[in-house]
Amino acid sequence: MGRDNSYVKAIILFLIGVVILFSIGFYVSKGVCDAKTSDIGFPHRFSLMGNCQIEITPGQWIPLESYYFQQQP
């Protein structure tokens, strides 16, 4: 019985570690998205499925990587 209990504890600790690492990764990625979009003037958002996105027209969100900015001479 003690052996089964140690497996359960190990699995629970593993899952807690995964959740902690996932949370850290999410907030780091959100911070990077905030930093990349701070000077472009578009509303932005970060999601797991869409990554970093900007709203180029109301209701139209595109990935930040798809946006091409060309400075006027």
PDB file of N, CA, C and O in Angstrom, chain B, residues numbered from 101:
ATOM      1  N   MET B 101       0.817  -1.205   0.000  1.00  0.00           N
ATOM      2  CA  MET B 101       0.000   0.000   0.000  1.00  0.00           C
ATOM      3  C   MET B 101       0.856   1.262   0.000  1.00  0.00           C
ATOM      4  O   MET B 101       0.498   2.245  -0.649  1.00  0.00           O
ATOM      5  N   GLY B 102       1.975   1.254   0.713  1.00  0.00           N
ATOM      6  CA  GLY B 102       2.849   2.405   0.759  1.00  0.00           C
ATOM      7  C   GLY B 102       3.468   2.704  -0.586  1.00  0.00           C
ATOM      8  O   GLY B 102       3.739   3.861  -0.909  1.00  0.00           O
ATOM      9  N   ARG B 103       3.691   1.669  -1.370  1.00  0.00           N
ATOM     10  CA  ARG B 103       4.288   1.855  -2.694  1.00  0.00           C
ATOM     11  C   ARG B 103       3.327   2.585  -3.632  1.00  0.00           C
ATOM     12  O   ARG B 103       3.747   3.467  -4.382  1.00  0.00           O
ATOM     13  N   ASP B 104       2.058   2.230  -3.597  1.00  0.00           N
ATOM     14  CA  ASP B 104       1.057   2.907  -4.428  1.00  0.00           C
ATOM     15  C   ASP B 104       0.911   4.374  -4.030  1.00  0.00           C
ATOM     16  O   ASP B 104       0.719   5.239  -4.884  1.00  0.00           O
ATOM     17  N   ASN B 105       1.000   4.640  -2.755  1.00  0.00           N
ATOM     18  CA  ASN B 105       0.877   5.999  -2.249  1.00  0.00           C
ATOM     19  C   ASN B 105       2.034   6.879  -2.744  1.00  0.00           C
ATOM     20  O   ASN B 105       1.828   8.059  -3.027  1.00  0.00           O
ATOM     21  N   SER B 106       3.229   6.328  -2.851  1.00  0.00           N
ATOM     22  CA  SER B 106       4.373   7.110  -3.319  1.00  0.00           C
ATOM     23  C   SER B 106       4.235   7.448  -4.802  1.00  0.00           C
ATOM     24  O   SER B 106       4.682   8.510  -5.235  1.00  0.00           O
ATOM     25  N   TYR B 107       3.623   6.560  -5.587  1.00  0.00           N
ATOM     26  CA  TYR B 107       3.371   6.864  -6.999  1.00  0.00           C
ATOM     27  C   TYR B 107       2.385   8.019  -7.143  1.00  0.00           C
ATOM     28  O   TYR B 107       2.563   8.902  -7.982  1.00  0.00           O
ATOM     29  N   VAL B 108       1.358   8.000  -6.324  1.00  0.00           N
ATOM     30  CA  VAL B 108       0.362   9.068  -6.368  1.00  0.00           C
ATOM     31  C   VAL B 108       1.007  10.397  -5.998  1.00  0.00           C
ATOM     32  O   VAL B 108       0.756  11.409  -6.653  1.00  0.00           O
ATOM     33  N   LYS B 109       1.833  10.409  -4.958  1.00  0.00           N
ATOM     34  CA  LYS B 109       2.529  11.631  -4.556  1.00  0.00           C
ATOM     35  C   LYS B 109       3.446  12.127  -5.662  1.00  0.00           C
ATOM     36  O   LYS B 109       3.511  13.327  -5.927  1.00  0.00           O
ATOM     37  N   ALA B 110       4.155  11.209  -6.307  1.00  0.00           N
ATOM     38  CA  ALA B 110       5.067  11.585  -7.385  1.00  0.00           C
ATOM     39  C   ALA B 110       4.299  12.184  -8.561  1.00  0.00           C
ATOM     40  O   ALA B 110       4.741  13.166  -9.157  1.00  0.00           O
ATOM     41  N   ILE B 111       3.161  11.600  -8.892  1.00  0.00           N
ATOM     42  CA  ILE B 111       2.350  12.109 -10.004  1.00  0.00           C
ATOM     43  C   ILE B 111       1.801  13.491  -9.670  1.00  0.00           C
ATOM     44  O   ILE B 111       1.805  14.386 -10.515  1.00  0.00           O
ATOM     45  N   ILE B 112       1.329  13.662  -8.439  1.00  0.00           N
ATOM     46  CA  ILE B 112       0.797  14.963  -8.031  1.00  0.00           C
ATOM     47  C   ILE B 112       1.892  16.023  -8.064  1.00  0.00           C
ATOM     48  O   ILE B 112       1.660  17.130  -8.550  1.00  0.00           O
ATOM     49  N   LEU B 113       3.074  15.705  -7.557  1.00  0.00           N
ATOM     50  CA  LEU B 113       4.185  16.664  -7.587  1.00  0.00           C
ATOM     51  C   LEU B 113       4.587  16.995  -9.024  1.00  0.00           C
ATOM     52  O   LEU B 113       4.887  18.146  -9.342  1.00  0.00           O
ATOM     53  N   PHE B 114       4.591  15.993  -9.874  1.00  0.00           N
ATOM     54  CA  PHE B 114       4.910  16.218 -11.281  1.00  0.00           C
ATOM     55  C   PHE B 114       3.897  17.169 -11.922  1.00  0.00           C
ATOM     56  O   PHE B 114       4.280  18.104 -12.626  1.00  0.00           O
ATOM     57  N   LEU B 115       2.606  16.928 -11.678  1.00  0.00           N
ATOM     58  CA  LEU B 115       1.571  17.774 -12.261  1.00  0.00           C
ATOM     59  C   LEU B 115       1.640  19.203 -11.726  1.00  0.00           C
ATOM     60  O   LEU B 115       1.419  20.154 -12.475  1.00  0.00           O
ATOM     61  N   ILE B 116       1.940  19.359 -10.457  1.00  0.00           N
ATOM     62  CA  ILE B 116       2.108  20.698  -9.892  1.00  0.00           C
ATOM     63  C   ILE B 116       3.286  21.405 -10.557  1.00  0.00           C
ATOM     64  O   ILE B 116       3.199  22.593 -10.868  1.00  0.00           O
ATOM     65  N   GLY B 117       4.382  20.689 -10.776  1.00  0.00           N
ATOM     66  CA  GLY B 117       5.542  21.258 -11.458  1.00  0.00           C
ATOM     67  C   GLY B 117       5.219  21.676 -12.878  1.00  0.00           C
ATOM     68  O   GLY B 117       5.660  22.731 -13.332  1.00  0.00           O
ATOM     69  N   VAL B 118       4.453  20.856 -13.583  1.00  0.00           N
ATOM     70  CA  VAL B 118       4.059  21.185 -14.959  1.00  0.00           C
ATOM     71  C   VAL B 118       3.210  22.451 -14.978  1.00  0.00           C
ATOM     72  O   VAL B 118       3.409  23.321 -15.826  1.00  0.00           O
ATOM     73  N   VAL B 119       2.274  22.555 -14.055  1.00  0.00           N
ATOM     74  CA  VAL B 119       1.410  23.742 -13.991  1.00  0.00           C
ATOM     75  C   VAL B 119       2.236  24.988 -13.689  1.00  0.00           C
ATOM     76  O   VAL B 119       2.009  26.039 -14.288  1.00  0.00           O
ATOM     77  N   ILE B 120       3.183  24.883 -12.773  1.00  0.00           N
ATOM     78  CA  ILE B 120       4.027  26.032 -12.429  1.00  0.00           C
ATOM     79  C   ILE B 120       4.867  26.456 -13.628  1.00  0.00           C
ATOM     80  O   ILE B 120       4.943  27.644 -13.942  1.00  0.00           O
ATOM     81  N   LEU B 121       5.495  25.499 -14.295  1.00  0.00           N
ATOM     82  CA  LEU B 121       6.316  25.835 -15.466  1.00  0.00           C
ATOM     83  C   LEU B 121       5.467  26.412 -16.597  1.00  0.00           C
ATOM     84  O   LEU B 121       5.893  27.349 -17.273  1.00  0.00           O
ATOM     85  N   PHE B 122       4.284  25.867 -16.805  1.00  0.00           N
ATOM     86  CA  PHE B 122       3.379  26.379 -17.837  1.00  0.00           C
ATOM     87  C   PHE B 122       2.986  27.820 -17.529  1.00  0.00           C
ATOM     88  O   PHE B 122       2.962  28.666 -18.423  1.00  0.00           O
ATOM     89  N   SER B 123       2.680  28.093 -16.274  1.00  0.00           N
ATOM     90  CA  SER B 123       2.286  29.452 -15.875  1.00  0.00           C
ATOM     91  C   SER B 123       3.420  30.441 -16.093  1.00  0.00           C
ATOM     92  O   SER B 123       3.198  31.544 -16.592  1.00  0.00           O
ATOM     93  N   ILE B 124       4.625  30.055 -15.725  1.00  0.00           N
ATOM     94  CA  ILE B 124       5.779  30.929 -15.921  1.00  0.00           C
ATOM     95  C   ILE B 124       5.986  31.204 -17.410  1.00  0.00           C
ATOM     96  O   ILE B 124       6.206  32.348 -17.809  1.00  0.00           O
ATOM     97  N   GLY B 125       5.915  30.162 -18.223  1.00  0.00           N
ATOM     98  CA  GLY B 125       6.075  30.322 -19.667  1.00  0.00           C
ATOM     99  C   GLY B 125       5.014  31.223 -20.269  1.00  0.00           C
ATOM    100  O   GLY B 125       5.309  32.037 -21.144  1.00  0.00           O
ATOM    101  N   PHE B 126       3.773  31.082 -19.804  1.00  0.00           N
ATOM    102  CA  PHE B 126       2.682  31.924 -20.308  1.00  0.00           C
ATOM    103  C   PHE B 126       2.951  33.390 -19.999  1.00  0.00           C
ATOM    104  O   PHE B 126       2.828  34.239 -20.882  1.00  0.00           O
ATOM    105  N   TYR B 127       3.316  33.696 -18.760  1.00  0.00           N
ATOM    106  CA  TYR B 127       3.518  35.098 -18.386  1.00  0.00           C
ATOM    107  C   TYR B 127       4.776  35.692 -19.013  1.00  0.00           C
ATOM    108  O   TYR B 127       4.815  36.892 -19.283  1.00  0.00           O
ATOM    109  N   VAL B 128       5.792  34.889 -19.248  1.00  0.00           N
ATOM    110  CA  VAL B 128       6.975  35.386 -19.958  1.00  0.00           C
ATOM    111  C   VAL B 128       6.606  35.709 -21.405  1.00  0.00           C
ATOM    112  O   VAL B 128       6.990  36.757 -21.925  1.00  0.00           O
ATOM    113  N   SER B 129       5.863  34.813 -22.055  1.00  0.00           N
ATOM    114  CA  SER B 129       5.456  35.052 -23.441  1.00  0.00           C
ATOM    115  C   SER B 129       4.530  36.257 -23.552  1.00  0.00           C
ATOM    116  O   SER B 129       4.630  37.024 -24.510  1.00  0.00           O
ATOM    117  N   LYS B 130       3.632  36.434 -22.587  1.00  0.00           N
ATOM    118  CA  LYS B 130       2.756  37.594 -22.576  1.00  0.00           C
ATOM    119  C   LYS B 130       3.568  38.872 -22.404  1.00  0.00           C
ATOM    120  O   LYS B 130       3.270  39.885 -23.037  1.00  0.00           O
ATOM    121  N   GLY B 131       4.587  38.834 -21.559  1.00  0.00           N
ATOM    122  CA  GLY B 131       5.447  40.002 -21.375  1.00  0.00           C
ATOM    123  C   GLY B 131       6.224  40.349 -22.627  1.00  0.00           C
ATOM    124  O   GLY B 131       6.398  41.525 -22.945  1.00  0.00           O
ATOM    125  N   VAL B 132       6.692  39.338 -23.340  1.00  0.00           N
ATOM    126  CA  VAL B 132       7.402  39.571 -24.603  1.00  0.00           C
ATOM    127  C   VAL B 132       6.447  40.190 -25.625  1.00  0.00           C
ATOM    128  O   VAL B 132       6.828  41.103 -26.358  1.00  0.00           O
ATOM    129  N   CYS B 133       5.216  39.697 -25.674  1.00  0.00           N
ATOM    130  CA  CYS B 133       4.215  40.264 -26.593  1.00  0.00           C
ATOM    131  C   CYS B 133       3.940  41.725 -26.241  1.00  0.00           C
ATOM    132  O   CYS B 133       3.871  42.575 -27.129  1.00  0.00           O
ATOM    133  N   ASP B 134       3.783  42.016 -24.960  1.00  0.00           N
ATOM    134  CA  ASP B 134       3.555  43.401 -24.529  1.00  0.00           C
ATOM    135  C   ASP B 134       4.727  44.301 -24.925  1.00  0.00           C
ATOM    136  O   ASP B 134       4.524  45.431 -25.367  1.00  0.00           O
ATOM    137  N   ALA B 135       5.935  43.802 -24.767  1.00  0.00           N
ATOM    138  CA  ALA B 135       7.122  44.598 -25.095  1.00  0.00           C
ATOM    139  C   ALA B 135       7.230  44.840 -26.605  1.00  0.00           C
ATOM    140  O   ALA B 135       7.576  45.943 -27.030  1.00  0.00           O
ATOM    141  N   LYS B 136       6.941  43.829 -27.408  1.00  0.00           N
ATOM    142  CA  LYS B 136       7.046  43.973 -28.860  1.00  0.00           C
ATOM    143  C   LYS B 136       6.009  44.935 -29.424  1.00  0.00           C
ATOM    144  O   LYS B 136       6.256  45.591 -30.436  1.00  0.00           O
ATOM    145  N   THR B 137       4.861  45.021 -28.783  1.00  0.00           N
ATOM    146  CA  THR B 137       3.779  45.836 -29.323  1.00  0.00           C
ATOM    147  C   THR B 137       3.628  47.184 -28.628  1.00  0.00           C
ATOM    148  O   THR B 137       2.683  47.917 -28.920  1.00  0.00           O
ATOM    149  N   SER B 138       4.520  47.523 -27.732  1.00  0.00           N
ATOM    150  CA  SER B 138       4.353  48.744 -26.939  1.00  0.00           C
ATOM    151  C   SER B 138       4.432  50.016 -27.783  1.00  0.00           C
ATOM    152  O   SER B 138       3.819  51.020 -27.421  1.00  0.00           O
ATOM    153  N   ASP B 139       5.156  50.003 -28.881  1.00  0.00           N
ATOM    154  CA  ASP B 139       5.359  51.225 -29.663  1.00  0.00           C
ATOM    155  C   ASP B 139       4.651  51.247 -31.014  1.00  0.00           C
ATOM    156  O   ASP B 139       4.839  52.197 -31.773  1.00  0.00           O
ATOM    157  N   ILE B 140       3.852  50.250 -31.341  1.00  0.00           N
ATOM    158  CA  ILE B 140       3.273  50.228 -32.686  1.00  0.00           C
ATOM    159  C   ILE B 140       1.893  50.872 -32.768  1.00  0.00           C
ATOM    160  O   ILE B 140       1.417  51.168 -33.864  1.00  0.00           O
ATOM    161  N   GLY B 141       1.244  51.094 -31.628  1.00  0.00           N
ATOM    162  CA  GLY B 141      -0.012  51.829 -31.628  1.00  0.00           C
ATOM    163  C   GLY B 141      -1.260  51.016 -31.925  1.00  0.00           C
ATOM    164  O   GLY B 141      -2.334  51.599 -32.074  1.00  0.00           O
ATOM    165  N   PHE B 142      -1.168  49.716 -32.016  1.00  0.00           N
ATOM    166  CA  PHE B 142      -2.338  48.870 -32.231  1.00  0.00           C
ATOM    167  C   PHE B 142      -2.700  48.171 -30.931  1.00  0.00           C
ATOM    168  O   PHE B 142      -1.819  47.847 -30.135  1.00  0.00           O
ATOM    169  N   PRO B 143      -4.008  47.933 -30.707  1.00  0.00           N
ATOM    170  CA  PRO B 143      -4.376  47.079 -29.577  1.00  0.00           C
ATOM    171  C   PRO B 143      -3.773  45.691 -29.784  1.00  0.00           C
ATOM    172  O   PRO B 143      -3.645  45.229 -30.918  1.00  0.00           O
ATOM    173  N   HIS B 144      -3.412  45.041 -28.714  1.00  0.00           N
ATOM    174  CA  HIS B 144      -2.812  43.719 -28.835  1.00  0.00           C
ATOM    175  C   HIS B 144      -3.381  42.791 -27.781  1.00  0.00           C
ATOM    176  O   HIS B 144      -3.981  43.219 -26.795  1.00  0.00           O
ATOM    177  N   ARG B 145      -3.172  41.505 -28.022  1.00  0.00           N
ATOM    178  CA  ARG B 145      -3.592  40.483 -27.065  1.00  0.00           C
ATOM    179  C   ARG B 145      -2.668  39.284 -27.209  1.00  0.00           C
ATOM    180  O   ARG B 145      -1.992  39.111 -28.223  1.00  0.00           O
ATOM    181  N   PHE B 146      -2.659  38.467 -26.171  1.00  0.00           N
ATOM    182  CA  PHE B 146      -1.879  37.236 -26.198  1.00  0.00           C
ATOM    183  C   PHE B 146      -2.788  36.096 -25.786  1.00  0.00           C
ATOM    184  O   PHE B 146      -3.505  36.189 -24.790  1.00  0.00           O
ATOM    185  N   SER B 147      -2.756  35.027 -26.551  1.00  0.00           N
ATOM    186  CA  SER B 147      -3.525  33.831 -26.204  1.00  0.00           C
ATOM    187  C   SER B 147      -2.682  32.605 -26.531  1.00  0.00           C
ATOM    188  O   SER B 147      -1.731  32.674 -27.309  1.00  0.00           O
ATOM    189  N   LEU B 148      -3.046  31.500 -25.929  1.00  0.00           N
ATOM    190  CA  LEU B 148      -2.299  30.267 -26.170  1.00  0.00           C
ATOM    191  C   LEU B 148      -2.430  29.807 -27.612  1.00  0.00           C
ATOM    192  O   LEU B 148      -1.452  29.367 -28.217  1.00  0.00           O
ATOM    193  N   MET B 149      -3.617  29.904 -28.159  1.00  0.00           N
ATOM    194  CA  MET B 149      -3.840  29.409 -29.513  1.00  0.00           C
ATOM    195  C   MET B 149      -3.376  30.398 -30.583  1.00  0.00           C
ATOM    196  O   MET B 149      -2.936  29.986 -31.656  1.00  0.00           O
ATOM    197  N   GLY B 150      -3.471  31.700 -30.298  1.00  0.00           N
ATOM    198  CA  GLY B 150      -3.150  32.689 -31.314  1.00  0.00           C
ATOM    199  C   GLY B 150      -1.820  33.378 -31.118  1.00  0.00           C
ATOM    200  O   GLY B 150      -1.386  34.152 -31.971  1.00  0.00           O
ATOM    201  N   ASN B 151      -1.168  33.103 -29.998  1.00  0.00           N
ATOM    202  CA  ASN B 151       0.094  33.733 -29.646  1.00  0.00           C
ATOM    203  C   ASN B 151      -0.106  35.253 -29.576  1.00  0.00           C
ATOM    204  O   ASN B 151      -1.141  35.699 -29.080  1.00  0.00           O
ATOM    205  N   CYS B 152       0.833  36.047 -30.048  1.00  0.00           N
ATOM    206  CA  CYS B 152       0.752  37.501 -29.961  1.00  0.00           C
ATOM    207  C   CYS B 152       0.024  38.026 -31.200  1.00  0.00           C
ATOM    208  O   CYS B 152       0.431  37.751 -32.329  1.00  0.00           O
ATOM    209  N   GLN B 153      -1.062  38.788 -30.979  1.00  0.00           N
ATOM    210  CA  GLN B 153      -1.858  39.292 -32.085  1.00  0.00           C
ATOM    211  C   GLN B 153      -2.089  40.790 -31.922  1.00  0.00           C
ATOM    212  O   GLN B 153      -2.094  41.318 -30.810  1.00  0.00           O
ATOM    213  N   ILE B 154      -2.281  41.463 -33.063  1.00  0.00           N
ATOM    214  CA  ILE B 154      -2.632  42.881 -33.046  1.00  0.00           C
ATOM    215  C   ILE B 154      -3.942  43.057 -33.804  1.00  0.00           C
ATOM    216  O   ILE B 154      -4.268  42.275 -34.698  1.00  0.00           O
ATOM    217  N   GLU B 155      -4.689  44.098 -33.434  1.00  0.00           N
ATOM    218  CA  GLU B 155      -5.960  44.396 -34.084  1.00  0.00           C
ATOM    219  C   GLU B 155      -5.715  45.524 -35.083  1.00  0.00           C
ATOM    220  O   GLU B 155      -5.540  46.679 -34.693  1.00  0.00           O
ATOM    221  N   ILE B 156      -5.702  45.183 -36.375  1.00  0.00           N
ATOM    222  CA  ILE B 156      -5.401  46.189 -37.392  1.00  0.00           C
ATOM    223  C   ILE B 156      -6.634  46.995 -37.791  1.00  0.00           C
ATOM    224  O   ILE B 156      -6.517  48.174 -38.126  1.00  0.00           O
ATOM    225  N   THR B 157      -7.802  46.381 -37.759  1.00  0.00           N
ATOM    226  CA  THR B 157      -9.079  47.066 -37.923  1.00  0.00           C
ATOM    227  C   THR B 157     -10.011  46.495 -36.863  1.00  0.00           C
ATOM    228  O   THR B 157      -9.772  45.393 -36.368  1.00  0.00           O
ATOM    229  N   PRO B 158     -11.067  47.217 -36.504  1.00  0.00           N
ATOM    230  CA  PRO B 158     -11.940  46.712 -35.444  1.00  0.00           C
ATOM    231  C   PRO B 158     -12.444  45.291 -35.728  1.00  0.00           C
ATOM    232  O   PRO B 158     -13.110  45.042 -36.733  1.00  0.00           O
ATOM    233  N   GLY B 159     -12.120  44.392 -34.842  1.00  0.00           N
ATOM    234  CA  GLY B 159     -12.556  43.006 -34.964  1.00  0.00           C
ATOM    235  C   GLY B 159     -11.650  42.118 -35.797  1.00  0.00           C
ATOM    236  O   GLY B 159     -11.882  40.911 -35.866  1.00  0.00           O
ATOM    237  N   GLN B 160     -10.625  42.674 -36.432  1.00  0.00           N
ATOM    238  CA  GLN B 160      -9.723  41.867 -37.263  1.00  0.00           C
ATOM    239  C   GLN B 160      -8.369  41.765 -36.579  1.00  0.00           C
ATOM    240  O   GLN B 160      -7.610  42.733 -36.522  1.00  0.00           O
ATOM    241  N   TRP B 161      -8.079  40.582 -36.065  1.00  0.00           N
ATOM    242  CA  TRP B 161      -6.824  40.320 -35.358  1.00  0.00           C
ATOM    243  C   TRP B 161      -5.918  39.493 -36.256  1.00  0.00           C
ATOM    244  O   TRP B 161      -6.357  38.520 -36.871  1.00  0.00           O
ATOM    245  N   ILE B 162      -4.652  39.885 -36.328  1.00  0.00           N
ATOM    246  CA  ILE B 162      -3.667  39.116 -37.102  1.00  0.00           C
ATOM    247  C   ILE B 162      -2.471  38.814 -36.193  1.00  0.00           C
ATOM    248  O   ILE B 162      -2.213  39.541 -35.234  1.00  0.00           O
ATOM    249  N   PRO B 163      -1.750  37.741 -36.501  1.00  0.00           N
ATOM    250  CA  PRO B 163      -0.536  37.471 -35.721  1.00  0.00           C
ATOM    251  C   PRO B 163       0.472  38.608 -35.907  1.00  0.00           C
ATOM    252  O   PRO B 163       0.607  39.159 -37.000  1.00  0.00           O
ATOM    253  N   LEU B 164       1.160  38.941 -34.848  1.00  0.00           N
ATOM    254  CA  LEU B 164       2.150  40.018 -34.923  1.00  0.00           C
ATOM    255  C   LEU B 164       3.206  39.713 -35.972  1.00  0.00           C
ATOM    256  O   LEU B 164       3.700  40.627 -36.632  1.00  0.00           O
ATOM    257  N   GLU B 165       3.556  38.458 -36.136  1.00  0.00           N
ATOM    258  CA  GLU B 165       4.590  38.074 -37.099  1.00  0.00           C
ATOM    259  C   GLU B 165       4.148  38.344 -38.531  1.00  0.00           C
ATOM    260  O   GLU B 165       4.995  38.456 -39.418  1.00  0.00           O
ATOM    261  N   SER B 166       2.830  38.454 -38.783  1.00  0.00           N
ATOM    262  CA  SER B 166       2.324  38.710 -40.130  1.00  0.00           C
ATOM    263  C   SER B 166       2.282  40.199 -40.461  1.00  0.00           C
ATOM    264  O   SER B 166       2.067  40.570 -41.615  1.00  0.00           O
ATOM    265  N   TYR B 167       2.483  41.047 -39.471  1.00  0.00           N
ATOM    266  CA  TYR B 167       2.405  42.488 -39.700  1.00  0.00           C
ATOM    267  C   TYR B 167       3.764  42.987 -40.191  1.00  0.00           C
ATOM    268  O   TYR B 167       4.804  42.698 -39.599  1.00  0.00           O
ATOM    269  N   TYR B 168       3.723  43.733 -41.276  1.00  0.00           N
ATOM    270  CA  TYR B 168       4.934  44.291 -41.848  1.00  0.00           C
ATOM    271  C   TYR B 168       4.853  45.800 -41.744  1.00  0.00           C
ATOM    272  O   TYR B 168       3.948  46.417 -42.307  1.00  0.00           O
ATOM    273  N   PHE B 169       5.772  46.386 -41.044  1.00  0.00           N
ATOM    274  CA  PHE B 169       5.818  47.831 -40.876  1.00  0.00           C
ATOM    275  C   PHE B 169       6.912  48.408 -41.756  1.00  0.00           C
ATOM    276  O   PHE B 169       8.072  48.005 -41.672  1.00  0.00           O
ATOM    277  N   GLN B 170       6.533  49.345 -42.593  1.00  0.00           N
ATOM    278  CA  GLN B 170       7.517  50.009 -43.445  1.00  0.00           C
ATOM    279  C   GLN B 170       7.500  51.483 -43.107  1.00  0.00           C
ATOM    280  O   GLN B 170       6.473  52.149 -43.246  1.00  0.00           O
ATOM    281  N   GLN B 171       8.623  51.987 -42.669  1.00  0.00           N
ATOM    282  CA  GLN B 171       8.728  53.387 -42.286  1.00  0.00           C
ATOM    283  C   GLN B 171       8.762  54.256 -43.533  1.00  0.00           C
ATOM    284  O   GLN B 171       9.470  53.958 -44.495  1.00  0.00           O
ATOM    285  N   GLN B 172       7.998  55.322 -43.504  1.00  0.00           N
ATOM    286  CA  GLN B 172       7.963  56.235 -44.643  1.00  0.00           C
ATOM    287  C   GLN B 172       9.223  57.107 -44.633  1.00  0.00           C
ATOM    288  O   GLN B 172       9.652  57.556 -43.571  1.00  0.00           O
ATOM    289  N   PRO B 173       9.817  57.348 -45.800  1.00  0.00           N
ATOM    290  CA  PRO B 173      11.036  58.169 -45.864  1.00  0.00           C
ATOM    291  C   PRO B 173      10.780  59.627 -45.577  1.00  0.00           C
ATOM    292  O   PRO B 173      11.711  60.432 -45.595  1.00  0.00           O
TER     293      PRO B 173
END
